[in-house]
């Protein structure tokens, strides 16, 4: 059996950067994650004939870092490398040992 958390821990040890996670109504927690600043996503405007592009920053984190409050929509993340403050728009667990946090920036760029 593969210990996915050990594998992901090694990957995160190389590529992760520091962030501060603050759950709604909770206390800040220092975490690390792999940050992708600009994922471009095509969005349909309803009738499918015209679309727009949005930029969706993503932070991939190991779930083992969150002993009590698992990241959820509406929680806050501050990425220290760019000073950006974000709210979690969607939290997507992979079912093994990581979560993909789709973010929305809340401070001016």
DSSP file (Angstrom, degrees, kcal/mol; ACC not computed):
  #  RESIDUE AA STRUCTURE BP1 BP2  ACC     N-H-->O    O-->H-N    N-H-->O    O-->H-N    TCO  KAPPA ALPHA  PHI   PSI    X-CA   Y-CA   Z-CA
    1    1 A X              0   0    0      0, 0.0     2,-0.4     0, 0.0     0, 0.0   0.000 360.0 360.0 360.0 138.5    0.0    0.0    0.0
    2    2 A X        -     0   0    0      1,-0.1     2,-1.3     4,-0.0     3,-0.1  -0.679 360.0-140.9 -85.5 131.4    1.3    3.5   -0.9
    3    3 A X    >>  -     0   0    0     -2,-0.4     4,-1.8     1,-0.2     3,-0.6  -0.739  22.7-177.1 -89.0  89.0    1.6    6.0    1.9
    4    4 A X  H 3> S+     0   0    0     -2,-1.3     4,-3.2     1,-0.3     5,-0.3   0.825  76.8  59.5 -62.2 -33.2    0.4    9.0    0.0
    5    5 A X  H 3> S+     0   0    0      1,-0.2     4,-2.2     2,-0.2    -1,-0.3   0.891 105.6  48.9 -64.5 -37.0    1.0   11.4    2.8
    6    6 A X  H <> S+     0   0    0     -3,-0.6     4,-1.7     2,-0.2    -2,-0.2   0.912 113.6  46.6 -66.1 -42.2    4.7   10.5    2.9
    7    7 A X  H  X S+     0   0    0     -4,-1.8     4,-1.9     1,-0.2    -2,-0.2   0.945 115.4  45.3 -63.6 -48.0    4.9   11.0   -0.9
    8    8 A X  H  X S+     0   0    0     -4,-3.2     4,-2.9     1,-0.2     5,-0.2   0.844 107.8  58.7 -65.8 -32.9    3.0   14.3   -0.7
    9    9 A X  H  X S+     0   0    0     -4,-2.2     4,-1.8    -5,-0.3    -1,-0.2   0.901 106.2  48.3 -61.5 -41.1    5.1   15.4    2.3
   10   10 A X  H  X S+     0   0    0     -4,-1.7     4,-0.8     2,-0.2    -2,-0.2   0.920 113.2  47.0 -66.0 -43.4    8.3   15.1    0.2
   11   11 A X  H >X S+     0   0    0     -4,-1.9     4,-2.3     1,-0.2     3,-1.0   0.931 113.3  48.2 -63.6 -45.6    6.8   17.0   -2.7
   12   12 A X  H 3X S+     0   0    0     -4,-2.9     4,-2.2     1,-0.2    -1,-0.2   0.827 102.6  64.0 -65.5 -30.5    5.5   19.7   -0.4
   13   13 A X  H 3< S+     0   0    0     -4,-1.8    -1,-0.2    -5,-0.2    -2,-0.2   0.781 112.5  35.3 -62.3 -26.3    8.9   19.9    1.2
   14   14 A X  H << S+     0   0    0     -3,-1.0    -2,-0.2    -4,-0.8    -1,-0.2   0.854 130.4  26.6 -92.6 -42.4   10.4   21.0   -2.1
   15   15 A X  H  < S+     0   0    0     -4,-2.3    20,-0.4     2,-0.0    -3,-0.2   0.547  91.7 107.8-106.2  -9.5    7.6   23.2   -3.6
   16   16 A X     <  -     0   0    0     -4,-2.2     2,-0.3    -5,-0.3    18,-0.2  -0.247  43.7-164.2 -74.8 158.2    5.6   24.6   -0.6
   17   17 A X  E     -A   33   0A   0     16,-2.5    16,-2.0     0, 0.0     2,-0.1  -0.930  31.0 -86.8-135.4 163.1    5.5   28.1    0.7
   18   18 A X  E     +A   32   0A   0     -2,-0.3    62,-1.7    14,-0.2    63,-0.6  -0.371  47.0 164.3 -75.9 144.9    4.3   29.6    3.9
   19   19 A X  E     -AB  31  79A   0     12,-2.6    12,-2.7    60,-0.2     2,-0.5  -0.960  32.5-127.5-149.4 163.7    0.7   30.7    4.4
   20   20 A X  E     -AB  30  78A   0     58,-2.4    58,-2.2    -2,-0.3     2,-0.5  -0.981  20.8-159.6-118.7 121.3   -1.6   31.6    7.3
   21   21 A X  E     -AB  29  77A   0      8,-2.9     8,-2.5    -2,-0.5     2,-0.5  -0.865   8.9-176.9-100.7 129.9   -5.0   29.8    7.5
   22   22 A X  E     -AB  28  76A   0     54,-2.7    54,-2.7    -2,-0.5     6,-0.2  -0.917  13.7-150.5-129.5 106.8   -7.7   31.4    9.5
   23   23 A X    >   -     0   0    0      4,-0.5     3,-2.6    -2,-0.5     2,-0.1  -0.391  41.0 -84.4 -69.8 152.5  -11.0   29.5    9.8
   24   24 A X  T 3  S+     0   0    0      1,-0.3    -1,-0.1    48,-0.1     3,-0.1  -0.380 117.5   3.1 -56.7 125.4  -14.2   31.6   10.3
   25   25 A X  T 3  S+     0   0    0      1,-0.2    -1,-0.3    -2,-0.1     2,-0.2   0.610 119.2  99.8  73.3  11.9  -14.5   32.3   14.0
   26   26 A X  S <  S-     0   0    0     -3,-2.6     2,-0.3     1,-0.0    -1,-0.2  -0.469  75.2 -88.0-119.9-169.6  -11.2   30.6   14.7
   27   27 A X        -     0   0    0     -2,-0.2    -4,-0.5    -3,-0.1    -6,-0.1  -0.753  47.0 -95.0-104.4 147.9   -7.5   31.3   15.3
   28   28 A X  E     -A   22   0A   0     -2,-0.3     2,-0.4    -6,-0.2    -6,-0.2  -0.260  37.0-164.1 -61.1 145.8   -4.7   31.7   12.7
   29   29 A X  E     -A   21   0A   0     -8,-2.5    -8,-2.9    37,-0.0     2,-0.4  -0.994  18.8-127.9-134.9 125.4   -2.7   28.6   11.9
   30   30 A X  E     +A   20   0A   0     -2,-0.4     2,-0.3   -10,-0.2   -10,-0.2  -0.603  42.7 161.2 -72.9 127.6    0.7   28.6   10.1
   31   31 A X  E     -A   19   0A   0    -12,-2.7   -12,-2.6    -2,-0.4     2,-0.3  -0.837  30.3-134.7-136.1 172.4    0.6   26.2    7.2
   32   32 A X  E     +A   18   0A   0     -2,-0.3    30,-0.5   -14,-0.2     2,-0.3  -0.961  28.5 158.6-129.3 152.9    2.5   25.5    3.9
   33   33 A X  E     -AC  17  61A   0    -16,-2.0   -16,-2.5    -2,-0.3     2,-0.7  -0.982  46.6 -94.7-162.3 166.9    1.1   24.7    0.5
   34   34 A X  E     - C   0  60A   0     26,-2.4    26,-2.5    -2,-0.3     2,-0.4  -0.839  45.7-153.3 -92.6 116.0    1.9   24.7   -3.2
   35   35 A X  E     - C   0  59A   0     -2,-0.7     2,-0.5   -20,-0.4    24,-0.2  -0.778  16.9-172.2-100.8 129.8    0.6   28.0   -4.5
   36   36 A X  E     - C   0  58A   0     22,-3.2    22,-2.6    -2,-0.4     3,-0.4  -0.975   7.2-166.2-117.1 114.3   -0.5   28.6   -8.1
   37   37 A X  E    S+     0   0A   0     -2,-0.5     2,-0.2     1,-0.2    20,-0.1   0.779  71.0  27.7 -77.6 -27.6   -1.2   32.3   -8.7
   38   38 A X  E     +     0   0A   0     18,-0.1     2,-0.6    19,-0.1    -1,-0.2  -0.504  55.9 167.1-144.1  74.8   -3.0   32.3  -11.9
   39   39 A X  E     - C   0  56A   0     17,-0.8    17,-3.2    -3,-0.4     2,-0.4  -0.771  30.0-144.1 -82.6 121.3   -5.1   29.4  -13.1
   40   40 A X  E     - C   0  55A   0     -2,-0.6     2,-0.4    15,-0.2    15,-0.2  -0.742  19.2-174.3 -90.9 132.4   -7.2   30.6  -16.1
   41   41 A X  E     - C   0  54A   0     13,-2.3    13,-2.1    -2,-0.4     2,-0.3  -0.990  22.0-131.3-130.2 129.9  -10.6   29.2  -16.4
   42   42 A X  E     - C   0  53A   0     -2,-0.4     2,-0.5    11,-0.2    11,-0.2  -0.639  24.6-161.8 -77.9 134.5  -13.2   29.7  -19.2
   43   43 A X  E     - C   0  52A   0      9,-3.0     9,-2.0    -2,-0.3     2,-0.2  -0.976  11.6-135.0-122.4 127.3  -16.6   30.6  -17.8
   44   44 A X  E     - C   0  51A   0     -2,-0.5     7,-0.2     7,-0.2     5,-0.0  -0.544   7.3-142.3 -78.1 144.6  -19.8   30.2  -19.9
   45   45 A X        -     0   0    0      5,-1.5     2,-0.3    -2,-0.2    -1,-0.1   0.174  54.3 -91.7 -93.3  17.8  -22.2   33.1  -19.8
   46   46 A X  S    S+     0   0    0      4,-0.1    -2,-0.1     1,-0.1     5,-0.0  -0.362 121.1  58.9 109.9 -54.0  -25.3   30.9  -19.8
   47   47 A X  S    S-     0   0    0     -2,-0.3    -1,-0.1     3,-0.1    -3,-0.0   0.550  98.3-129.5 -88.7  -5.1  -26.2   30.6  -23.5
   48   48 A X  S    S+     0   0    0      2,-0.3     3,-0.1     1,-0.1    -1,-0.0   0.359  83.5 100.9  79.8  -6.3  -22.8   29.1  -24.3
   49   49 A X  S    S+     0   0    0      1,-0.2     2,-0.4    -4,-0.0    -1,-0.1   0.814  83.9  32.0 -83.1 -29.3  -22.1   31.5  -27.1
   50   50 A X        -     0   0    0      2,-0.0    -5,-1.5     0, 0.0     2,-0.3  -0.984  68.7-176.5-130.7 138.2  -19.8   33.9  -25.3
   51   51 A X  E     -C   44   0A   0     -2,-0.4     2,-0.3    -7,-0.2    -7,-0.2  -0.866  10.5-152.7-129.2 165.7  -17.3   33.1  -22.5
   52   52 A X  E     -C   43   0A   0     -9,-2.0    -9,-3.0    -2,-0.3     2,-0.4  -0.885  18.4-122.3-129.5 163.7  -15.0   35.0  -20.3
   53   53 A X  E     -C   42   0A   0     -2,-0.3     2,-0.3   -11,-0.2   -11,-0.2  -0.888  23.4-171.1-107.9 139.8  -11.8   34.1  -18.5
   54   54 A X  E     -C   41   0A   0    -13,-2.1   -13,-2.3    -2,-0.4     2,-0.6  -0.901  21.2-128.5-122.2 157.1  -11.3   34.3  -14.8
   55   55 A X  E     -C   40   0A   0     -2,-0.3     2,-0.6   -15,-0.2   -15,-0.2  -0.931  23.5-172.8-106.6 123.6   -8.1   33.8  -12.8
   56   56 A X  E     -C   39   0A   0    -17,-3.2   -17,-0.8    -2,-0.6    48,-0.1  -0.894  12.0-150.2-120.7 101.2   -8.5   31.4   -9.9
   57   57 A X  E     -     0   0A   0     -2,-0.6    46,-3.0    46,-0.4     2,-0.4  -0.372  17.2-158.7 -63.9 149.8   -5.5   31.2   -7.6
   58   58 A X  E     -CD  36 102A   0    -22,-2.6   -22,-3.2    44,-0.2     2,-0.4  -0.991  15.4-165.6-135.2 139.9   -5.1   27.7   -6.0
   59   59 A X  E     -CD  35 101A   0     42,-2.1    42,-2.6    -2,-0.4     2,-0.6  -0.991  10.5-157.0-124.0 121.6   -3.3   26.5   -2.9
   60   60 A X  E     +CD  34 100A   0    -26,-2.5   -26,-2.4    -2,-0.4     2,-0.3  -0.879  21.3 178.8 -99.7 122.7   -2.7   22.8   -2.5
   61   61 A X  E     -CD  33  99A   0     38,-2.4    38,-2.5    -2,-0.6     2,-0.4  -0.866  33.1-113.2-124.7 154.9   -2.2   21.7    1.1
   62   62 A X  E >   - D   0  98A   0    -30,-0.5     3,-1.5    -2,-0.3    36,-0.3  -0.750  22.7-140.7 -82.8 131.3   -1.7   18.5    3.0
   63   63 A X  G >  S+     0   0    0     34,-2.1     3,-1.8    -2,-0.4    35,-0.1   0.735  94.5  75.9 -66.8 -22.0   -4.7   17.7    5.2
   64   64 A X  G 3  S+     0   0    0     33,-0.5    -1,-0.3     1,-0.3     3,-0.1   0.684  83.3  68.6 -63.1 -17.0   -2.4   16.5    8.1
   65   65 A X  G <  S+     0   0    0     -3,-1.5     2,-0.8     1,-0.2    -1,-0.3   0.600  88.2  70.0 -75.8 -10.9   -1.7   20.2    8.8
   66   66 A X    <   +     0   0    0     -3,-1.8    -1,-0.2     1,-0.2   -35,-0.0  -0.774  55.0 170.6-115.5  86.8   -5.2   20.8   10.0
   67   67 A X  S    S+     0   0    0     -2,-0.8    -1,-0.2     1,-0.1     3,-0.1   0.792  80.8   1.7 -69.3 -28.0   -5.7   19.0   13.3
   68   68 A X  S    S+     0   0    0      1,-0.2     2,-0.8     0, 0.0    -1,-0.1   0.720 123.8  51.0-127.9 -46.3   -9.1   20.5   14.2
   69   69 A X        -     0   0    0    -46,-0.0     2,-0.3     3,-0.0    -1,-0.2  -0.850  66.3-155.8-107.0 103.6  -10.5   22.9   11.5
   70   70 A X        -     0   0    0     -2,-0.8    -7,-0.0    -3,-0.1    -3,-0.0  -0.584  37.1 -96.0 -73.9 135.3  -10.5   21.5    8.0
   71   71 A X        +     0   0    0     -2,-0.3     2,-0.3   -48,-0.1    -1,-0.1  -0.218  54.4 173.5 -55.1 139.0  -10.4   24.3    5.4
   72   72 A X    >   -     0   0    0     -3,-0.1     3,-2.2    18,-0.1    16,-0.3  -0.929  41.1 -67.4-143.3 164.6  -13.9   25.2    4.1
   73   73 A X  T 3  S+     0   0    0     -2,-0.3    16,-0.2     1,-0.3     3,-0.1  -0.287 119.5  26.7 -54.5 133.2  -15.6   27.7    1.9
   74   74 A X  T 3  S+     0   0    0     14,-2.7    -1,-0.3     1,-0.4    15,-0.1   0.195  89.5 123.0  96.2 -15.3  -15.4   31.2    3.5
   75   75 A X    <   -     0   0    0     -3,-2.2    13,-2.9    13,-0.2    -1,-0.4  -0.341  60.3-116.5 -72.1 162.7  -12.2   30.6    5.5
   76   76 A X  E     -BE  22  87A   0    -54,-2.7   -54,-2.7    11,-0.2     2,-0.4  -0.766  25.3-173.0-107.7 149.0   -9.3   32.9    4.9
   77   77 A X  E     -BE  21  86A   0      9,-2.4     9,-3.1    -2,-0.3     2,-0.5  -0.998   6.5-163.5-135.7 133.4   -5.8   32.3    3.6
   78   78 A X  E     -BE  20  85A   0    -58,-2.2   -58,-2.4    -2,-0.4     2,-0.6  -0.983  12.0-150.4-116.9 121.7   -2.9   34.7    3.5
   79   79 A X  E >>> -BE  19  84A   0      5,-2.1     4,-1.3    -2,-0.5     5,-0.6  -0.812   4.3-157.2 -91.8 119.1    0.0   33.7    1.2
   80   80 A X  T 345S+     0   0    0    -62,-1.7    -1,-0.1    -2,-0.6   -61,-0.1   0.806  83.0  64.6 -71.6 -30.4    3.2   35.2    2.6
   81   81 A X  T 345S+     0   0    0    -63,-0.6    -1,-0.2     1,-0.2   -62,-0.1   0.833 122.2  18.4 -65.7 -31.5    5.3   35.2   -0.6
   82   82 A X  T <45S-     0   0    0     -3,-0.5    -1,-0.2     2,-0.1    -2,-0.2   0.419  99.4-124.6-117.1  -1.2    3.0   37.8   -2.3
   83   83 A X  T  <5 +     0   0    0     -4,-1.3    -3,-0.2     1,-0.2     2,-0.1   0.576  56.5 156.1  71.3   8.5    1.2   39.2    0.8
   84   84 A X  E   < -E   79   0A   0     -5,-0.6    -5,-2.1    -6,-0.0     2,-0.5  -0.408  35.0-148.4 -74.6 143.0   -2.1   38.3   -0.8
   85   85 A X  E     +E   78   0A   0     -7,-0.2    21,-3.1    -2,-0.1    22,-0.9  -0.942  24.4 176.4-110.0 131.5   -5.2   37.8    1.3
   86   86 A X  E     -EF  77 105A   0     -9,-3.1    -9,-2.4    -2,-0.5     2,-0.4  -0.896  26.6-140.3-133.2 157.1   -7.8   35.3    0.0
   87   87 A X  E     -EF  76 104A   0     17,-2.4    17,-2.1    -2,-0.3     2,-0.6  -0.935  35.9-109.7-112.2 144.8  -11.0   33.7    0.9
   88   88 A X  E     - F   0 103A   0    -13,-2.9   -14,-2.7    -2,-0.4    15,-0.2  -0.642  33.3-179.9 -76.9 117.4  -11.6   30.0    0.1
   89   89 A X  E    S+     0   0A   0     13,-2.7     2,-0.3    -2,-0.6    14,-0.2   0.795  72.7   2.5 -84.8 -32.4  -14.1   29.8   -2.7
   90   90 A X  E     - F   0 102A   0     12,-1.6    12,-2.8   -18,-0.1     2,-0.5  -0.950  60.0-154.2-157.2 134.2  -14.0   26.0   -2.9
   91   91 A X  E     - F   0 101A   0     -2,-0.3     2,-0.6    10,-0.2    10,-0.2  -0.961  15.0-173.4-113.3 120.3  -12.2   23.3   -0.9
   92   92 A X  E     - F   0 100A   0      8,-2.7     8,-2.5    -2,-0.5     2,-0.1  -0.867   8.2-158.0-121.2  97.0  -11.7   20.0   -2.8
   93   93 A X  E     - F   0  99A   0     -2,-0.6     6,-0.3     6,-0.2    -2,-0.0  -0.472  10.9-147.1 -70.0 143.9  -10.2   17.1   -0.8
   94   94 A X        -     0   0    0      4,-2.7    -1,-0.1    -2,-0.1     5,-0.1   0.498  35.6-119.2 -90.2  -2.9   -8.6   14.5   -3.0
   95   95 A X  S    S+     0   0    0      3,-0.4     4,-0.1     1,-0.1    -2,-0.1   0.440  98.5  64.4  83.5  -1.7   -9.6   11.6   -0.7
   96   96 A X  S    S-     0   0    0      2,-0.3   -91,-0.1   -92,-0.1    -1,-0.1   0.710 122.5 -50.8-116.9 -70.0   -6.0   10.7    0.0
   97   97 A X  S    S+     0   0    0    -93,-0.1   -34,-2.1     1,-0.1   -33,-0.5   0.342 104.9  70.9-157.9   8.6   -4.0   13.3    1.8
   98   98 A X  E     -D   62   0A   0    -36,-0.3    -4,-2.7   -35,-0.1    -3,-0.4  -0.872  52.2-152.0-130.6 163.2   -4.3   16.7    0.1
   99   99 A X  E     -DF  61  93A   0    -38,-2.5   -38,-2.4    -2,-0.3     2,-0.6  -0.997  12.0-143.4-132.1 139.9   -6.9   19.4   -0.5
  100  100 A X  E     -DF  60  92A   0     -8,-2.5    -8,-2.7    -2,-0.4     2,-0.7  -0.920  18.2-160.9-100.3 117.5   -7.1   21.8   -3.4
  101  101 A X  E     -DF  59  91A   0    -42,-2.6   -42,-2.1    -2,-0.6     2,-0.5  -0.885   4.1-154.5-104.3 110.2   -8.2   25.2   -2.2
  102  102 A X  E     -DF  58  90A   0    -12,-2.8   -13,-2.7    -2,-0.7   -12,-1.6  -0.734  24.1-158.6 -82.8 128.8   -9.6   27.4   -4.9
  103  103 A X  E     - F   0  88A   0    -46,-3.0   -46,-0.4    -2,-0.5     2,-0.4  -0.706  22.2-154.8-114.7 157.6   -9.1   31.0   -3.7
  104  104 A X  E     - F   0  87A   0    -17,-2.1   -17,-2.4    -2,-0.3     2,-0.2  -0.991  28.9-124.6-128.6 123.1  -10.5   34.4   -4.4
  105  105 A X  E     - F   0  86A   0     -2,-0.4   -19,-0.3   -19,-0.2     4,-0.1  -0.442  24.7-176.8 -70.5 136.7   -8.3   37.4   -3.7
  106  106 A X        +     0   0    0    -21,-3.1     2,-0.3    -2,-0.2   -20,-0.2   0.533  60.2  66.4-112.0 -10.7   -9.9   39.9   -1.3
  107  107 A X  S    S-     0   0    0    -22,-0.9     2,-0.0     1,-0.1   -23,-0.0  -0.761  95.7 -88.1-108.5 158.4   -7.2   42.6   -1.2
  108  108 A X              0   0    0     -2,-0.3    -2,-0.1     1,-0.1   -23,-0.1  -0.363 360.0 360.0 -63.6 143.1   -6.2   44.9   -4.0
  109  109 A X              0   0    0     -4,-0.1    -1,-0.1   -25,-0.1   -25,-0.0   0.458 360.0 360.0 -76.3 360.0   -3.4   43.5   -6.2
